[in-house]
Amino acid sequence: MYFNQHRPCPLQRGETVALVGESGSGKSLTGLALLGLVPSPGQLGEESRILLDGQDITRLPAADWRNVRGRRIGIVFQDALTSLNAG
């Protein structure tokens, strides 16, 4: 992965990474981009790439994302436990 001015951030298989930073610094947007969930009209720039095992997953078709989300890349949103509370 590359964050902030194209600085490499290589990850190893099975490694868990946390994105931390100040409010408004882009953590949620980065997580959404990694999962192909950037809402319209938001878009990644033409030069943007997210490589997973050497494959650019930035512009995968919707059906192919099913094999990535949750199986290969996951996200835990802020206050995740309260969002699961049925009461």
Secondary structure, 3 states (H helix, E strand, C coil): CEECCCEECCCCCCCCCCCCCCCCCCHHHHHHHHCCCCCCCCCCCCCCCCEECCEECCCCCHHHHCCCECCCECCCCCCHHHHCCCC
